[in-house]
């Protein structure tokens, strides 16, 4: 599968990048994508929610009325959840929402996500570039040249590049990551996935195992 390589001005360089069929052209497994995205979102949850139960409420422990003869339900404590100001019944407790997925399934999910984007022609390949200094305007100019300034975009670098990363931080519509940070959620959340040439080898070697 061949894709044209673009330069920093969005022009065709005349070269083509070969995308591995084992990574970018497989039959997508939608359930694997669902599970990996679900795990990613679950891991973002803090799980620090807490409501006081009746044992934690400050209040009298006196039995508020006699057991029988009132014509209403028996009640032993003003701290019961059925009374105003009482504890919450079955309230949330701190917990960890994370769950485990096998490495092979996560690898399949990322390949499926990349194949979906490739099939939708939502993957661009760009030659390596750098900025002399961090500057948001330079980064926006690159997005405009690629005609993705009004779309959610994900730029995948081959390695750490502080100037490009710092230039992108003020631009909310785009995210810059390295190949090792690539996740199913980030791929599916982007309208356009822009792969830098130097990132291709790392992506394919990680996902072809």
N, C-alpha and C positions, 0 to 999 in steps of 0.2 A: 504494500500500500504506500503510494508516494504522495507527498504533500510539498507544495512549493514553499521555499524558504524566503521569508520577507526580511527586509532590512529595517533600520530604525525609523525610516520615513514611510514605511508601509509599502514599499515597492518590491516587486519580484526581483530576487537576486540572480535568477536564471538557474539556480541550483534547486535540487529536490532532496527532501529527507525521506528515507525509507522507514516507515513505521511497521513494527513487527506485527504480523497477523495474529500471533499468539497473545498479544496484549491489546491491540486496538481493533481487532476484527473477530472477536469470539462471539458465540451466541450468548447474549446477556442473561444472567441469572438474576431476575428481579427480586427474588426472595433474599438472596445473599446481599443485594444492595440495601434492601429494607432493613435487614438485621444490623448491618454495619452502621447505617445512618442512625438507627434506633440506639445503638450502643454509644455512638459519639454524642448524641443529644443527652442520653442518660448520664454520661460522665460529666456533662456541663452543669448538672444540677448539684447544688450545695447540700441539700438534704438536711438543713439545719432547722427546719420547721418544728415547732413545739407548742402544744397547748396544755394548760394545766388540767390535771384530772382531779377528782374529788379529794384524793389524799393530799394534794398539794395546795388546796385552797385554804386560806386563813379564815376561820370562822368557828362558831360554837359547835361543840360535839353533843350538845343536849338533844335528847329525843324531843322533837318539836310538838308532838301531840300523842295522845294515848293510842295504843295499838288497835283497839276495837271500839266500835260504837259510834264512830264519827260519820259513817255513811260514805266516806271517801277512802281512797287508797291509803294503805299504811305508809308512813314516812318516818325514817329514823334520823335523818340529818339534813340540816339546811344547806349543806354542801353538795347535795345530790344534783346530778345534771338536769333533773326535771324542774328545778327551781331557778329563778333569775339570780345570777351571781354565783351559781354553783359551778362545779367542774364540768369540763366538756367530756361527753361520753365518746369513747373510741376516737379521741382526737389524734392528730399527727404526732409522730415521735421522730427524733433524729434517726436517719437511716442512710445507707449508701445505696444509690440506685444503679450502680454499675453491675455489669454481668460479663461473663467470659465468652469469648468467641475464639474458635480455632484459627491459627494463623493461615491455614489453607483457605478457609472460608473468607477471611478478610482480604486475602490476595485475590480470590475469585471476584469479590465485590468490587475491588478497585479496577480490575481488568474489565468487568462488566460495565462499570460507570464510564471508563475511557472509550469502550466500544460503542456505547450509546451516544456519546458526544461525537465520536468520529463518524458514526452513521448519520448524525444530524448535521454534519459538516460544521461543527462548532469548535473544532480544534485548529489552531493556527500554529505554525512553527516559525520562529524568529531567530535570526542570528544573534550571537552574543553581543551585548552592548553594555556601556557603563557611562556614568556621568562624572564630570570633573569634581562636582560637589553636590551635596543633597539639595535638590530644588524641586518643589512640587510642580512648577510650571513646565520643567523639562519632562517630567513624567506624564503630565496631562497632554503635552504635545505628542508623545509617543502613542498614547491611547487614541488621540484624534486621528493620527496617521493610520492607525489600524481600524478606525471607525468603530471603536468600542467604548467611547467616552460616556455614552448614555446607557451602557449595559453593565450588568455585573460581570466582572472579568477576574480570572485567576491567572496570575503569571507565575510560572514554575521555573526557578533558576537552577542551574547546575550546582551551585555552591553559594556560600554566603557572599553577599554584595551589599555592604552597608549603605553606599550612596543611593542605589536603586531602592532599597528597602525604606530608608529614611525619607526619600522623595515621595513614596507612596502613602505614608502614614496619614496625611491630612486628606487623602482622597478616599471617601467612604465607599465608592462604588467598585473599588478594585482591591485585590489582596495579592501580596507578593510573598511566596514561600519558596523553600528549597525542595528539591526532589524527594528528600528524606521525610519531609513533612506532609507529603501528599496523602490525602484521605478521601474516602468515598463521598463523605458529606460535602467537602469543599469542591469536589469535581461536580457533583450534582447541583450544588447551590449556585454555580456560575453559569451565565449565559454563554460565555466564551472562555475556553481554556487555551492560554497562550504558552506554548512550550518553547523554552530557549534551547537551542541546539545542544548545548553542553549538558542539558538535563536528560536528554533522550536516552543516552546510554545507561545512566543510573536508574531511570524508571524501568527500562526493559530488563536490565539485569536483576533488579529486585523482584519484579513480577513474573519473570520467566522461570523461577526456581521450581 
